[in-house]
Amino acid sequence: MAEKLIAENRRARHEYQLLERVEAGLALAGSEVKSLRQGHSILQRAYADARDGELWLVGLHIPPYEQASVTPHDPDRDRKLLLHRRPTDQLTSKIAERGLTLVPTRLYFKDGRVKVELALGRGKEVRDKRRDIADRESKRRIERALKSRR
């Protein structure tokens, strides 16, 4: 199961408290896959939305493939997420009940197919973000102090 990373949403770890992760497939056009193979995509503003019992990825930007012979795809269109019924229903109910958001954290190729890793996230408040930054800084200071003692 070789994985090749296309894009990573590192900002999601800063903006959300990530609770549960799920892997889903992505319904794409051929020119979109070619563009992704070149490593072009913007994942930062994307999120998953539930519509009519299905999950859709909104806000993923895949620029048009220059060598496409037919008309280029819409770079900002909503793309269908490919998940089985039970996980889809579970995620949809969690999003509706608890005020959680489905945030894509990684976009990658797995065995030649495009996959997206979705995380169930709760938005962090400013004080939580500050606390995380302070914890990170204190850990760095401790590591530096231990390293200088050796």
C-alpha positions in Angstrom: 0.0 0.0 0.0 2.3 2.7 -1.3 1.1 6.2 -0.5 2.2 9.4 -2.3 1.2 12.6 -0.5 -0.3 15.3 -2.8 -1.3 17.9 -0.3 -1.5 18.3 3.5 -3.7 20.6 5.5 -1.4 21.5 8.4 -3.5 24.5 9.3 -6.3 22.2 10.3 -4.3 21.0 13.3 -4.1 24.6 14.4 -7.7 25.7 13.7 -9.5 22.5 15.0 -9.2 19.9 17.7 -9.2 16.8 15.6 -11.1 13.9 17.1 -11.6 11.0 14.6 -10.1 10.3 11.2 -11.7 8.5 8.2 -10.3 7.7 4.7 -12.6 8.3 1.7 -12.3 8.1 -2.0 -12.9 11.0 -4.3 -14.9 11.1 -7.5 -12.8 12.9 -10.0 -12.5 13.6 -13.8 -9.5 12.3 -15.7 -7.9 15.8 -16.1 -8.2 16.4 -12.3 -6.3 13.2 -11.6 -3.6 14.3 -14.1 -3.3 17.7 -12.4 -3.1 16.0 -9.0 -0.3 13.7 -10.3 1.7 16.9 -11.0 1.2 17.9 -7.4 -1.2 20.8 -7.9 -4.0 21.3 -5.4 -5.0 23.7 -2.6 -6.6 21.9 0.4 -6.6 24.7 3.1 -10.1 26.1 2.6 -11.8 22.8 2.0 -14.5 21.1 4.1 -17.0 18.2 3.8 -20.7 18.9 3.6 -23.6 16.4 3.9 -26.3 16.7 1.1 -29.1 14.2 0.5 -27.4 11.4 2.4 -24.1 11.9 0.6 -20.9 13.6 1.6 -19.3 16.3 -0.7 -15.9 17.9 -0.6 -16.4 21.7 -1.0 -13.6 24.2 -1.5 -10.8 21.9 -2.9 -9.0 23.7 -5.7 -7.5 21.6 -8.4 -6.1 23.8 -11.2 -6.9 22.7 -14.8 -4.5 20.3 -16.6 -2.8 22.2 -19.4 -2.5 19.3 -21.8 -6.2 18.3 -21.5 -7.7 17.7 -24.9 -11.3 18.5 -24.0 -12.6 21.5 -22.2 -10.9 22.0 -18.8 -12.7 21.0 -15.6 -14.1 23.6 -13.1 -11.2 24.0 -10.6 -13.5 24.8 -7.6 -16.4 22.4 -8.2 -17.8 20.3 -5.4 -16.6 16.7 -5.5 -18.4 13.6 -4.2 -16.7 11.6 -1.4 -16.9 7.9 -1.9 -17.8 6.2 1.4 -20.0 3.3 2.4 -23.5 4.0 3.7 -22.9 3.3 7.4 -19.8 5.5 7.8 -21.6 8.2 5.8 -24.6 8.1 8.1 -22.5 8.1 11.2 -20.5 11.1 10.1 -23.6 13.0 9.0 -25.3 12.5 12.3 -22.1 13.6 14.3 -21.9 16.7 12.1 -25.5 17.6 12.7 -25.7 16.8 16.4 -22.6 18.1 18.0 -21.6 21.0 15.9 -18.5 19.3 14.5 -16.9 19.8 11.1 -15.4 17.4 8.7 -12.0 18.8 7.7 -9.8 17.2 5.0 -6.3 16.8 6.5 -4.4 15.0 3.7 -4.9 14.3 0.0 -2.8 11.4 -1.4 -2.6 8.5 -3.9 -3.0 5.1 -2.4 -2.5 2.2 -4.9 -3.1 4.6 -7.8 -6.4 6.0 -6.5 -6.9 9.5 -5.0 -7.9 9.3 -1.3 -8.6 12.0 1.2 -8.2 11.7 4.9 -11.1 13.5 6.7 -11.0 14.4 10.4 -13.9 15.2 12.6 -12.9 18.5 14.2 -14.2 20.9 16.7 -13.2 24.5 16.2 -10.6 25.8 18.7 -11.1 29.1 20.5 -8.3 31.7 20.6 -7.4 30.8 24.1 -7.0 27.1 23.1 -4.7 28.1 20.2 -2.6 30.3 22.6 -2.4 27.5 25.1 -1.1 25.1 22.4 1.5 27.6 21.2 2.6 28.1 24.8 2.9 24.3 25.4 4.9 24.0 22.2 7.3 26.8 23.2 7.8 25.3 26.7 8.6 21.9 25.2 11.2 23.5 22.9 12.8 25.3 25.8 13.0 22.1 27.8 14.5 20.2 24.9 17.1 23.0 24.4 18.0 22.9 28.1 18.4 19.1 28.0 20.5 19.2 24.9 22.9 21.9 26.3 23.5 19.8 29.4 24.7 16.7 27.4 
